[in-house]
Amino acid sequence: MGSVFQIIGPIMVGPSSSHTAGAVRLGLASRAIAGGQPRSARILLHGSFAQTYRGHGTDVALVAGLLGMTPDDERIPDSMKWAAEAGLEVHIEPADLGDVHPNTAKMELTTASGSIVEVTGSSVGGGAIVITRIGKFDVAFTGENHALIVAYTDQPGVIARITSLLATEDVNIATMNVSREARHGTALAIIQLDQAASPELTAVLSRMNGIRSTISLPPLAVS
């Protein structure tokens, strides 16, 4: 049975939970994965998103999320204005992203340091989302839990060391999704947690042999 949130939908600025509230959360997730507000964003809209984004406010909702707004923020309809004031350059265009959910967006984000972060995700109903791709990696990240996103060199023992470290703080793993570029190449782990990992634990994890980067994410706002 679905949660009350799934049945009645999120508290939000309308008109659509999928096209507006879910889009805000996609923007929030992409912002978090990029490590903060990007300098510029190229947003590719697929399927239903591409066909109806102006009428449903999907474009302004995605940008609002990139600015850190939550689905109930009254500033969402004016997010393009706020983006211009914040120095966030935005380009939006329809695209065919292949065999994906019709409410899918791909965000190509330029960070403050000039690096490019690509995030693809879908709004799957009732304000819920799934991030399906980060860079070259297929993932499955809903944003409902605390999470660690860990990039590392694919080699024996890395995942065991990560999970052992989490166990030392009694941090329980809800789900783990691991994807790798190639054997012994770069791999990515999305570890969803029942509670937050401490900053100290995250710092120790970042210094472990084989770890390339670590991002700690709080649950995404749903109301």
Secondary structure, 3 states (H helix, E strand, C coil): CCCHHHHHCCCCCCCCHHHHHHHHHHHHHHHHHHCCCCCEEEEEEEHHHHHHHHHHCHHHHHHHHHCCCCCCCCCHHHHHHHHHHHCCEEEEEECCCCCCCCCEEEEEEECCCCCEEEEEEEEEECCEEEEEEECCEEEEECCCCEEEEEEEECCCCHHHHHHHHHHHCCCCEEEEEEEECCCCCEEEEEEEECCCCCHHHHHHHHHCCCEEEEEEECCCCCC
